[in-house]
């Protein structure tokens, strides 16, 4: 059996200094993306794992898993993490949490280097789009499970966002709605099939393209006012009778702004969200219930299986969605 590659060999093959290799792996933001990608490619080719991590893995793993998500941008991910913690229980496994800057950010030095660092036994990535190069490295070097995203090389836990949009569309059609505005926040994702996009596509598949318009709002508390100003103040010639937001906090902002503007909910406008956060129930918001905690529990189950059996083929787990009818939705006034 050949000896494992050393950091000196990685540096020599890559044509860089040992310190550059160390920075690329342990402090990736301190080197350029081009240099980091080159060093990591060489590390992959040589199968390099830092010495202390290789020893730990040879014994019994390091007893630690990582979770990466845009926690500070989207509170719903904390609910998924709670489910993961429930599934971990008291078995002694440490959960290391990394806050990713934004759900729409695709270039992540952290996700590029985690498989090479070797300081965790497994990884859960929530809601972050992956480029193929990062997915390939994860698939070969670190047991990984995705939540709210899919990639053919990796196991994932997901919901049918297109089907969720269809659920909302069916309810709105039954309520007599013929003009609906879909409210989404600014995204810079390189993907064309983000959850928000899938939801509006599902909505259009039921109502028809001409019945649905979109508005992109800022990720601020005033997002709801932007919607009301665009469609219910002034002389808009297209007045929707319902607003469907891609997540509950945005829908609640629209709900508050509509009432502030003197609109009656739901007789003037119905408002619907997505996720079924605690605030949705408290404020009587109709929404699509997303099994957030269950997704965290399922991800831990899949990850444990992958850690125990690394050669297992990727597994895809789809969780069901359910419409929660509350006071913010109802029959529209026909126009």
N, C-alpha and C positions, 0 to 999 in steps of 0.2 A: 504493500500500500504506500503510495507516494506521500511525502510530507506536505502538510497544508501550506499554501502560499503565504508569504510574509509581506509586511508592508513595504519592505525594501524591494521586493520583486514587483509589486504594483507600481511603485515609484519609478523603477527602472524601465518597465515596459511602457509606462505612460509618458516617460520623458519629463517628469516633474520631480520636485523635491519631496522628501518624506513629509515635511510639514504641510505641503499642499495636499497630499493624500489625506492626512489627518484632518485638515480643515474641510476638505470636500465631503468627508464622511461624518464628522462630528459637529462641524459648524458650517453647513452648506451655504448659508447666505453670505458668507465671507469670501467666497470665490465666485467667479463668473459662471453663468449657466453653461457656457461652452466647455470650460475646464472641468466643471463638476460632471457633466455628461460623459466626457472622455475618461475621467478617472473611474467613474462607476462602471463604464463599459469594460474597462480593463479588469476591474475587481470582479465583475461577473465572469469574464472569460477565465480568470484564474481561480474562481471559487473562493475568493478571499473572505475570511471572517476574522475580526480582531481576536488576538490570542486568548485573552481572558474570557471572551464570550465563547470561543470554541471549546475551552475546557469546561465551562459551565454547561454547555449543551451536551457535551459528551457524558456528563454525569447524569443529569436528569432535567435539563432545561433550567431556565432562570426563574420560573414561577411568576411570570409577569406577562400581561398582555397590554396592548396599546389601543386606544380609541381616539380617532381623529374626526372632528366634526366642527362646523361653524357654530359652536355653542353660543357665543356672544351675539351672533346675528339672528339666530332662530331658536327661541326658547323651546320649541317642540323637541329639539334634540336632547335636551335634558331629561325629558320624559322617556325617550328611548334608552338613555344611559341608566335611568332608574330601573328599567326592566332588565338590563344587563347585570346590574348589581344584584338584583333579586336572584337571577339565575346563578351568579357566582356563589352566593351564599357565604358560608364560612370556611371554604376549603383552603384559604390561605393565599390564593392567587391575588397578586397585586394588579390593580387597574391603573394604568398610566394614561392620563387624559391630556390631549393636545387640542387647543382651540385653533381651528383653521380660520383664516381671515374672512373668507366669504364663500358661500356655496357656489358662486359662479367662477371662482378662480381655478384655473386648470393646471398652472405651472406651480408645483409645490416641491421645493427642495426637501422638505420633511419627508414626503411620501417617496421621493426618489431615493433617499438615503437610509430610511428605516430598515429595509431588508438587508442592507450591508452591515449596519452597526451591530446587529446580533444581540441587542440587549433586551429584546422581548421574544416571547415564544409564539406570539400570534398578534394579529391586527384586525380591528374592525374600523371600516371607513364608512362614515354616514353622510350621504347627500352630496359628496364631492365627485364631480366628473373626473374620470381617469383617462389619460392618454394611453395609447397602446404600449408605448415603451415602459411606462411605469407599471402597467398591469402585467406585462411579461416578466419584469423583474420580480414582482410580488409573487406571481404564480410559481416561479422556480426557486425562490429563496425564502419566502415567509408565508406560513398559513394565513390567509386573509379572507374575510367575509365582508361583503358590501351590504349596506342598508340604503334603500331608496335610490340605488343605481344598479345597473347590470353591466356585466362584461362576460363574454363567453369563456374566458380563462379562469374566472373566479366565482366562488359560491356567493349567493346573494339572497337577501330577504327583501321583498318588494311588494308594492300594491299596484293595482292596475289604475294608473292615473287617468288614462283615456276612459276607462269604464267609470271612474268617479265623475268625470265630466258628463258622461251619458246619464248617470243617476240624477244629477242636477237638472240636466236638460229635460228628462222625462217628467220630473216634478213640475218644472216651469211650464211645459206644454200643457200638462193636466190642469194647471192653475190659470190657463188662458193667456200666458205671456207670449208676445210675438217680437219684442225688442228687448235684448239683454246686453248689458255692458259687462265685459270681463275685465277685472281689475288685477293687474300684475305689477310687481315692483321691478325696478331697473335690474337687468341682468346683463352680464358680459360673458356668459358661458359660450364656449366654442361648440357646444352641442346644439343640434336643432330639435332635440326631443327632450328638453328639460321637463320636469314635472308640471310646471305651469303651462308649457306649450301643449303637453299631452292633454291636460284638463280642458283647455279651450278647444282643442281639436275634437275631443269627445262631446263637448257642448254643441259645437257646430254640426256634428254628425246627426244630432237629433233635431235641432232647431232650424238648420240650414244656414248657409254662409251669410246671407243677407240679413238675418235676424240678430246676428252677434257682431258687436264692435268691441274693440279692445282699447284700453287706456293704460299707459305705463306711468306709474306714480313714483315719487321719491320714497325712500325708506325712512320716513319721518312721521311724527304724530299728525302732521297736517295732510297726510295722503288722502284722507276722506274728503277734505275740502276741495282738493284738486278735482276729484270726481264730480262732486256736486256743482262746482263752478263750471265744469266743462259741459254738463248735460242738463242741469236744472236751473241754472241762473242764466240770464241773458236770453238770447234769441235762437237757441239751438233748434234746428228743424228736425232733429231726431232725438226724441225723448224716450229713454228706456223705461220699462216698468219693473225691471229687476236688475240687480247688480250681484254678480258672482265673483268673489275675490279668491285668489289662489291660496290664501291662508287666513285663519280666523282673525288675527290681529289687524289685518288690512280690512277685512269685512267689518269689524267692530268700529274702526275709524270711519268707514263709510256710513255705518249705522248712526253714529253720533253726529256726523256732519249733516246727514239728511234731516234728522230731528231738529238740529240747530237751525236749519234753513226753513223750518215750518212744514216739512213734508211728513205725511202720515205713513207710518210703517205698520202693516204692509199694504194698506189700501192704495197709497200713491206709488210706493216702490217696495218691492221685496228685496231683502238682503240675505245672501247666503255665503257661508265661508267654507273652509276645509281644514280638517284635523280634529275638531271637537276638543279644543283646549278647555281647561277648567273655566276660563272666563266666558266661553261660549255658552255654557249651561247657565252660569250666573246671570248673564245679560240677555238670555232668551234668544240666542242667535241660532237660526237653522244652519246646519252644517253637515259635512260628510265626516263620519266618524272614522278616523284613521287609527288602527291598532298600534299605537306608538310603543307602549310598554312591551307588548307581545313581540314586536319586531326586535327589541333588544334581547329578550329572552331567547328567541329563536336563533339570533346571531351567535350568542354564547354557545348554544347547543351545537350548531354547525362548526364553530371554531374549535371546540373541544374535540369533535370527531376528526377534524383536519389535523390537529396537533398530534393526536394518537395515531392517525393513519394518513401520513402526508401524501400518499399516492392516490388518495380517493378522488374520483372525478368531481368536478364542480357540481354543486347542488343548488337548484333554484327553488325557493319557497315563496309562494304567493299567498298573502294574507287578505282576507275579505274586507271590503268597505261597506258601510251602511249609512243611509241617509237619516239624519236626525231632524225631524220636523219640529220646529218651535215657533214662537210668536213672530219672528221677523219675516216669515214667508207666508204668502197667501195668494188668493186669486187677484189678478190684476184688473184694472179698469181697461176695458177694450178700447182700442183707438183705431 
